[in-house]
Amino acid sequence: MFQIQLIPWYFEWVGVVASLFIFTSFIFNSRLRLLIINFIGSAMFVIYGVLIGSPSTFVLNLAIIILQLIKIRKEGKLKKNSLKDP
């Protein structure tokens, strides 16, 4: 009926470290830092999704990465513009 698939312990550690990055990102007050740390966590979840063979984990976090890159780019432009205007 149900088949249990055992995955290597080090695959799980990729997921644990990714979760820690996502959790840690919410500690920062800077929006740009939050986005960057969250991006790293999502990238690790993409790797984790590939390692464990989970398309849903892979696709969801890949979509999150794309959105975060767009937001990081906008934040960078806003910071650059605010530095130009005294």
N, C-alpha and C positions, 0 to 999 in steps of 0.2 A: 504494500500500500504506500507507505512513505519510505523514501530512501534517504538516509542520513549520509551526507557527504562531509567527510573530514577534510579540513584544509590545514595546511601547515601552520604552526603557531606564529611564524614570522609574518605570514599574511595578515593575521589578526592584529599584530603590532602595528602594521601600516595603518589599519583602520583606527586603532587606539590613538596613535600619534596625530592622525588627521583630525580626530575628534578634539584632541587637546588644542590644536591650532584654532579650530573653529571656536571653541570655548574661550580661549585666551583672547581672541580678536575682540570680544565684547568688553574687555577690560579697558581698552584704549579709549581715550577721549577724542583723539584725532580721527576724523572720518577717513582720511587717506590711509592711516596706519591700520585701521579696522579693515578696510577693503583689501589691503595688501596681505595681511595675515590671514584673512578669510580666503583670499585667492589661493594662498599656499595650501591651506587645509583642503579646499575643494580639489586642487590639483592632486593632492595625495589620495583623496577619495576616488578620483578618476583611475589612478594606478591601482587602488584597492579593488575597485569594481572589475578591472581587467583581470587581476590576480585571482579573484574568487569566481569569475565568470558570471557576473551580475550585470546584465545590460541596463537595468533600471538605475542602478547606482552610477554606472558609467555615464549614461546619457544625461541624467539629472544634473550631475556635477559638472559635466561639460557645458551644459546650458548656463549654469551658474557662473562658470569661469568666463564665458563670453559676456554675460551681463556685467560682471565685475570689471572686466577689462574696459568696457565702455565707460563705466562709472569712474574708474581710476583715471582714464584719459580726461574726462570732464573735470575731475577734481584737480588734476595737474594743470589744465588750462586756466581754471579759476584761480589757482595759486599764482600762476605766472602772471595773469592779468592784475591781480591784487598787488603784486610786487612792483609792477610798472607804474601804477597809479599811486602817487604819494598821499 
